[in-house]
């Protein structure tokens, strides 16, 4: 059985674990999820992702005017 808290356990009466320990477990789970998502995106080659936009991602004009 998994050691992750279910919504019923998380909202139960009285603290079962320290807040710091709960936060560390949540961060570990988040990191694992992000790593899996990153691996999935890497395996698909990033297909379907929009091109980056914004001030730091402008295409060069090529006319020498900055």
N, C-alpha and C positions, 0 to 999 in steps of 0.2 A: 504494500500500500504506500502511496506517495505521502511525503511529509508536508506537502503544500497545504496551506489553510484553505478550507472551503468557506464560502460566505457565511454559512451557519456557524463555523468555528470562530471566524474572525469577529463576529458580532456577539459572541457568547458572553455570559456574565463573568466578570473578573478577568484580569490579564493573565494569559497562560504563558506568555513569553515577554521578555523585555522589548521595549520599543526599538532599541538599537538592533537587536537580533532580528526582529521582524523586518526592519528596513534593509538589513544586509541580505536577508533571504529574498526579499522582493527585488533588490538590485541584481542579485545573482540570476534570478529567473529572467529579469529584463535583459541582462547581458546575453543569456543563452538564446532568448528569442531573437534579439538583434543579430547575433552571430548566425543563427539559422536563416534569417531573412537575407543577410548579406551573402551567405553562401548560395542561396537560391537565386539571388539577383546576378551573382557572378556566373553561375552555371547557365543562365539564360542569355548571357551576353549583354544584359541591360536593354534588351529589346523592349520597346514600348515606353521607355523613359523619355520625358521631354528634354530638349536641350536646355542647358543652364542659361538663365537670363539674369539681367541685373547689371549694375555698374561694373562689377569685376569680371563679367563674362561677355563683353561686347566683341563682336567680330571686328577684326582690323579693316580699315577702309581701303588701305592700299594706295591712297592718294598723297600720303605724307603729311596730311593735315591732322593734328592731334586734337 
